[in-house]
């Protein structure tokens, strides 16, 4: 793996900081027990780590109450908890063509039999939705607006603050999917008018897979969609109403939370702005290199203002999966190909007819050398495979 050039950070960041590996190992060896459910030292220490992680994340999002920071398996799990827990038959939802299947699929299932009505806002030629396009879609029964903070396909950062202001004015719950941005951008839910934010630990927060969560605003009520053990008030038959137990069920992924704790601490120490600046410098280098290859098409990358370090492209006359296979097999470069779990982005771009794109995504451990090798590899692919 030492020679691997990993450019699939949009899916999962890799490698993790050494501090994350060491902390997870030491934590699980010494405190791998259920958190805070018993009076012995290991359980108390584990519970303290869980609460400390809630506090760090709450501070990062500029929340007000760390008990409303709820852990889940990942952002898909978190988004499902929010969507299924907020909506009821007869409700109306507005979302966008930029969304991941973590949003599209639950909304699709809820729209079957006309139980929930869903409207979609398209993005413009640069990859951004216009907040004004939401206004004519608002209805008396609009209960929820869901927006992807940054596209996992084209990397565009959406104007969530303006969209949130429109929602706040109308008393509509605003849910933001921060899967691609948590740990990559500064996020202030108060300033951005966000009611609920969903995040995952395994991307730019540099934690492991299997951990994520929600921060739920003070006045938001998400109903139970599950029930189970919490370690608290065990004699009570009804699942607990108070947060965080309201949306947490069973023994949590404590080693995942430990990794998330170490990951976000590493990010904060390194500096979010510094990491983002590096990733965008690499993205600009990649775009500039590809611009000199006539057979390469990039998407929504003419102007990289309000972008994250994610780029989608195709090689003329080649299936994306074949480009990705060659990059892997001949150059040891790992990328993501296909629809990237966001089919409506590709339908609007027209890349669904090409079976998607090749996506490269940068992380804090990528270098200019990695980018140059990727550019050179694509040049050779064009030379040898494009006729």
C-alpha positions as CSV (number, residue, x, y, z in Angstrom):
1,X,0.0,0.0,0.0
2,X,3.0,2.3,0.3
3,X,3.0,3.1,-3.4
4,X,-0.8,3.7,-3.6
5,X,-1.9,7.1,-4.7
6,X,-5.3,7.4,-3.0
7,X,-7.6,9.9,-4.6
8,X,-10.9,8.5,-3.3
9,X,-11.2,10.7,-0.2
10,X,-14.7,11.8,-1.2
11,X,-15.8,8.3,-0.3
12,X,-13.6,7.6,2.8
13,X,-10.5,9.5,3.9
14,X,-7.3,7.4,3.8
15,X,-4.9,7.2,5.4
16,X,-5.9,8.4,8.8
17,X,-3.5,10.3,11.0
18,X,-1.2,8.0,13.0
19,X,-2.7,9.6,16.1
20,X,-6.1,8.1,15.2
21,X,-4.8,4.6,14.8
22,X,-2.9,4.8,18.1
23,X,-5.7,6.3,20.1
24,X,-8.3,3.8,18.9
25,X,-6.0,0.9,19.7
26,X,-5.1,2.1,23.2
27,X,-8.6,3.1,24.0
28,X,-10.1,-0.2,23.0
29,X,-7.4,-2.2,24.8
30,X,-7.9,-0.2,28.0
31,X,-11.5,1.0,27.9
32,X,-13.4,-1.2,25.4
33,X,-16.6,-1.5,27.6
34,X,-20.1,-0.1,27.5
35,X,-20.0,3.7,28.2
36,X,-21.3,5.0,31.6
37,X,-23.8,2.1,32.2
38,X,-22.0,0.8,35.3
39,X,-20.1,2.4,38.2
40,X,-16.7,0.9,37.5
41,X,-13.8,3.0,36.3
42,X,-13.5,1.7,32.7
43,X,-17.2,2.3,32.1
44,X,-17.0,5.8,33.5
45,X,-13.9,6.7,31.5
46,X,-15.6,5.4,28.3
47,X,-18.7,7.4,29.1
48,X,-16.6,10.5,29.6
49,X,-14.9,10.1,26.2
50,X,-18.3,9.8,24.5
51,X,-19.5,13.0,26.2
52,X,-16.2,14.8,25.4
53,X,-16.7,13.9,21.7
54,X,-20.2,15.3,21.8
55,X,-18.9,18.5,23.3
56,X,-16.1,18.9,20.7
57,X,-18.5,18.3,17.8
58,X,-21.2,20.6,19.3
59,X,-18.6,23.4,19.6
60,X,-17.5,22.7,16.0
61,X,-21.0,23.1,14.7
62,X,-21.6,26.1,17.1
63,X,-24.5,24.2,18.7
64,X,-25.9,25.2,22.1
65,X,-26.5,21.8,23.9
66,X,-24.2,18.9,23.5
67,X,-26.9,16.4,24.6
68,X,-28.5,17.1,21.2
69,X,-25.5,15.8,19.4
70,X,-26.6,12.2,18.6
71,X,-24.4,9.5,17.3
72,X,-25.4,7.1,14.5
73,X,-23.7,4.6,12.2
74,X,-22.9,7.2,9.5
75,X,-24.6,10.1,7.8
76,X,-26.9,7.9,5.8
77,X,-28.2,6.4,9.1
78,X,-28.5,9.9,10.5
79,X,-30.3,11.3,7.5
80,X,-32.8,8.4,7.6
81,X,-33.4,9.0,11.3
82,X,-34.2,12.7,10.6
83,X,-36.2,12.2,7.5
84,X,-38.4,9.3,8.7
85,X,-38.6,11.0,12.1
86,X,-39.8,14.4,10.8
87,X,-42.2,13.6,8.0
88,X,-45.7,12.2,8.1
89,X,-48.3,11.5,5.3
90,X,-49.4,14.7,3.6
91,X,-46.2,16.6,4.2
92,X,-44.2,18.3,1.4
93,X,-40.4,18.3,1.0
94,X,-38.1,20.4,-1.1
95,X,-34.7,19.1,-2.0
96,X,-32.2,19.4,-4.9
97,X,-30.8,17.4,-7.8
98,X,-27.5,17.4,-6.0
99,X,-28.5,15.0,-3.3
100,X,-26.9,11.6,-2.4
101,X,-29.1,8.5,-2.3
102,X,-29.0,8.9,1.5
103,X,-31.6,11.6,0.9
104,X,-33.1,10.5,-2.4
105,X,-34.0,7.0,-1.4
106,X,-35.8,7.6,1.8
107,X,-37.7,10.4,0.2
108,X,-38.6,8.1,-2.8
109,X,-39.9,5.5,-0.4
110,X,-42.0,8.1,1.5
111,X,-43.4,9.5,-1.8
112,X,-44.7,6.1,-2.8
113,X,-48.5,6.0,-2.7
114,X,-48.4,9.8,-2.6
115,X,-47.7,9.8,1.2
116,X,-45.2,12.6,0.9
117,X,-44.8,15.1,-1.9
118,X,-41.2,15.9,-3.1
119,X,-40.0,18.8,-5.3
120,X,-36.5,19.1,-6.7
121,X,-34.5,22.2,-7.4
122,X,-32.0,21.9,-10.3
123,X,-28.5,23.4,-10.3
124,X,-27.1,25.8,-12.8
125,X,-24.3,25.2,-15.3
126,X,-21.7,26.0,-12.7
127,X,-23.1,23.4,-10.3
128,X,-25.0,25.7,-7.8
129,X,-28.6,25.9,-6.8
130,X,-30.3,29.3,-6.7
131,X,-32.0,30.1,-3.4
132,X,-34.7,32.0,-5.3
133,X,-35.7,28.8,-7.0
134,X,-37.0,27.5,-3.7
135,X,-39.5,30.3,-3.2
136,X,-42.2,29.3,-5.8
137,X,-42.0,25.7,-4.4
138,X,-42.9,26.5,-0.8
139,X,-46.4,25.4,0.1
140,X,-48.6,25.5,3.2
141,X,-47.7,21.9,3.9
142,X,-43.9,22.2,3.3
143,X,-42.4,20.6,6.4
144,X,-38.8,20.1,5.4
145,X,-36.0,21.4,3.1
146,X,-33.0,19.1,2.6
147,X,-29.8,20.3,1.0
148,X,-26.4,18.8,0.4
149,X,-23.8,21.3,1.7
150,X,-21.3,20.3,-1.0
151,X,-21.8,17.9,-3.9
152,X,-19.9,14.6,-3.6
153,X,-19.8,14.5,-7.5
154,X,-18.8,18.0,-8.6
155,X,-17.6,19.5,-5.3
156,X,-19.7,22.7,-5.4
157,X,-20.6,24.3,-2.0
158,X,-24.2,25.3,-1.9
159,X,-25.5,28.6,-0.5
160,X,-27.1,27.0,2.6
161,X,-27.1,30.2,4.7
162,X,-29.4,31.9,2.2
163,X,-31.6,28.8,1.8
164,X,-31.8,28.5,5.5
165,X,-32.9,32.1,5.9
166,X,-35.8,31.4,3.6
167,X,-36.8,28.4,5.6
168,X,-36.4,30.2,8.9
169,X,-38.7,33.0,7.7
170,X,-41.4,30.4,7.0
171,X,-40.9,28.2,10.0
172,X,-39.8,25.2,7.8
173,X,-37.2,22.8,9.2
174,X,-33.9,23.0,7.3
175,X,-31.8,19.8,7.2
176,X,-28.2,19.9,5.8
177,X,-26.2,17.0,4.7
178,X,-22.6,17.8,5.7
179,X,-21.1,14.5,4.7
180,X,-18.6,16.1,2.4
181,X,-17.9,19.3,4.5
182,X,-17.7,18.3,8.2
183,X,-14.1,18.6,9.0
184,X,-13.3,20.3,5.7
185,X,-15.1,23.7,6.2
186,X,-16.0,25.8,9.1
187,X,-19.7,25.2,9.9
188,X,-21.8,27.5,12.1
189,X,-25.4,26.3,12.3
190,X,-26.6,29.5,13.8
191,X,-25.2,31.7,11.1
192,X,-26.2,29.3,8.4
193,X,-29.8,29.0,9.8
194,X,-29.5,25.2,10.0
195,X,-32.0,23.3,12.2
196,X,-30.4,19.8,11.8
197,X,-27.0,18.8,10.4
198,X,-26.0,15.3,9.5
199,X,-22.3,14.3,9.4
200,X,-20.2,11.2,9.1
201,X,-16.9,10.4,10.8
202,X,-15.1,8.5,8.0
203,X,-14.5,11.4,5.6
204,X,-12.9,14.7,6.5
205,X,-13.3,14.3,10.2
206,X,-10.6,11.6,9.7
207,X,-12.3,9.0,11.9
208,X,-13.1,5.4,11.1
209,X,-16.1,4.0,9.2
210,X,-19.2,3.2,11.2
211,X,-19.7,6.4,13.1
212,X,-21.6,9.6,12.3
213,X,-24.5,11.5,13.7
214,X,-26.9,14.5,13.9
215,X,-26.9,17.8,15.7
216,X,-30.6,18.6,16.3
217,X,-31.6,22.2,17.0
218,X,-33.3,23.2,20.3
219,X,-36.9,23.4,19.0
220,X,-36.8,20.5,16.6
221,X,-38.7,17.3,17.5
222,X,-37.8,14.1,15.7
223,X,-40.1,11.2,16.5
224,X,-38.9,7.7,17.5
225,X,-38.5,5.3,14.6
226,X,-36.7,2.7,16.7
227,X,-36.6,1.7,20.4
228,X,-34.3,-0.2,22.6
229,X,-31.8,-0.1,25.4
230,X,-30.2,3.1,26.5
231,X,-28.7,2.1,29.9
232,X,-30.9,4.7,31.5
233,X,-34.4,4.3,33.2
234,X,-34.4,0.6,32.2
235,X,-37.7,0.0,34.0
236,X,-39.5,2.4,31.7
237,X,-41.3,0.6,28.8
238,X,-41.5,3.7,26.5
239,X,-38.3,4.8,24.8
240,X,-36.8,7.9,26.4
241,X,-37.9,11.3,25.2
242,X,-34.9,13.3,26.2
243,X,-31.8,13.7,24.0
244,X,-29.4,12.1,23.2
245,X,-31.2,8.9,24.3
246,X,-34.2,9.8,22.2
247,X,-32.3,8.9,19.0
248,X,-29.7,6.5,20.3
249,X,-30.5,2.9,20.6
250,X,-28.4,0.1,22.1
251,X,-24.7,-0.1,22.8
252,X,-22.9,2.5,20.7
253,X,-19.8,2.2,18.6
254,X,-17.4,3.4,21.3
255,X,-14.2,2.5,19.4
256,X,-15.6,4.5,16.5
257,X,-16.3,7.5,18.7
258,X,-12.8,7.2,20.0
259,X,-11.5,7.4,16.5
260,X,-13.7,10.3,15.7
261,X,-12.5,12.1,18.9
262,X,-8.9,11.6,17.8
263,X,-9.7,12.6,14.2
264,X,-11.5,15.9,14.9
265,X,-8.8,16.8,17.4
266,X,-6.1,16.2,14.7
267,X,-8.1,18.3,12.3
268,X,-8.5,21.2,14.8
269,X,-4.8,21.1,15.6
270,X,-3.8,21.1,12.0
271,X,-6.3,23.8,11.1
272,X,-9.4,23.4,9.0
273,X,-8.6,26.3,6.8
274,X,-5.1,25.1,6.2
275,X,-6.3,21.7,5.2
276,X,-8.9,23.1,2.8
277,X,-6.4,25.5,1.3
278,X,-4.1,22.6,0.5
279,X,-6.8,20.4,-1.0
280,X,-8.0,23.3,-3.2
281,X,-4.4,24.0,-4.4
282,X,-4.2,20.3,-5.5
283,X,-7.6,20.6,-7.2
284,X,-6.5,23.7,-9.1
285,X,-3.3,21.8,-10.2
286,X,-5.4,18.9,-11.4
287,X,-7.9,21.1,-13.3
288,X,-5.0,23.0,-14.9
289,X,-3.3,19.8,-16.0
290,X,-6.5,18.3,-17.4
291,X,-7.3,21.6,-19.3
292,X,-4.2,20.8,-21.5
293,X,-5.6,17.4,-22.5
294,X,-8.2,17.9,-25.3
295,X,-9.7,14.5,-24.7
296,X,-10.6,15.1,-21.0
297,X,-13.9,16.8,-20.0
298,X,-14.2,18.1,-16.5
299,X,-17.6,19.0,-14.9
300,X,-18.5,22.3,-13.1
301,X,-14.8,23.1,-12.6
302,X,-14.3,26.2,-14.7
303,X,-14.3,28.4,-11.6
304,X,-13.2,26.7,-8.3
305,X,-14.6,29.4,-6.0
306,X,-16.9,27.8,-3.4
307,X,-15.7,24.3,-4.1
308,X,-14.2,21.5,-2.1
309,X,-11.4,19.3,-3.3
310,X,-13.5,17.0,-5.5
311,X,-13.4,16.8,-9.3
312,X,-15.3,14.7,-11.8
313,X,-14.1,14.1,-15.3
314,X,-14.3,11.7,-18.3
315,X,-11.9,10.7,-21.0
316,X,-13.4,11.0,-24.5
317,X,-14.6,7.7,-25.9
318,X,-13.9,5.7,-22.7
319,X,-16.3,4.3,-20.1
320,X,-15.5,5.8,-16.6
321,X,-15.1,2.3,-15.1
322,X,-12.5,1.4,-17.7
323,X,-10.5,4.6,-17.0
324,X,-10.7,3.8,-13.3
325,X,-9.6,0.3,-13.8
326,X,-6.6,1.3,-15.9
327,X,-5.6,4.0,-13.3
328,X,-5.7,1.3,-10.6
329,X,-4.2,-1.6,-12.4
330,X,-1.4,0.2,-14.3
331,X,-0.7,3.3,-12.2
332,X,-1.8,2.2,-8.6
333,X,-4.1,5.3,-8.5
334,X,-7.4,4.8,-6.6
335,X,-10.4,6.8,-7.8
336,X,-14.2,6.4,-7.7
337,X,-16.1,5.7,-10.9
338,X,-19.8,5.5,-11.8
339,X,-22.7,7.5,-10.4
340,X,-21.2,8.1,-6.9
341,X,-24.6,7.3,-5.3
342,X,-26.0,10.6,-6.7
343,X,-27.9,9.7,-9.9
344,X,-29.8,13.0,-10.3
345,X,-26.5,15.0,-10.6
346,X,-25.5,12.8,-13.5
347,X,-29.0,12.9,-15.1
348,X,-28.8,16.7,-15.2
349,X,-25.2,16.7,-16.4
350,X,-26.0,14.0,-19.0
351,X,-23.3,11.8,-17.7
352,X,-25.8,9.1,-16.8
353,X,-25.6,8.1,-20.5
354,X,-21.9,7.6,-20.0
355,X,-22.5,5.6,-16.9
356,X,-21.1,8.4,-14.7
357,X,-17.7,10.0,-14.3
358,X,-14.3,9.4,-12.8
359,X,-14.0,11.2,-9.5
360,X,-10.9,12.3,-7.7
361,X,-11.1,13.6,-4.2
362,X,-8.2,15.0,-2.1
363,X,-7.3,14.7,1.6
364,X,-4.7,16.2,3.9
365,X,-2.1,13.6,3.0
366,X,-2.2,14.1,-0.8
367,X,0.7,16.0,-2.4
368,X,1.5,17.8,-5.6
369,X,3.5,14.7,-6.7
370,X,0.3,12.6,-6.4
371,X,-1.6,15.1,-8.6
372,X,1.2,15.2,-11.3
373,X,1.3,11.5,-11.4
374,X,-2.5,11.4,-11.9
375,X,-2.2,14.0,-14.7
376,X,0.6,12.0,-16.4
377,X,-1.4,8.8,-16.1
378,X,-4.4,10.3,-17.8
379,X,-2.2,11.7,-20.6
380,X,-0.8,8.2,-21.2
381,X,-4.3,6.7,-21.1
382,X,-5.4,9.1,-23.8
383,X,-2.3,8.3,-25.8
384,X,-2.7,4.6,-25.7
385,X,-6.4,4.0,-25.5
386,X,-8.2,6.9,-27.2
387,X,-8.3,6.6,-31.0
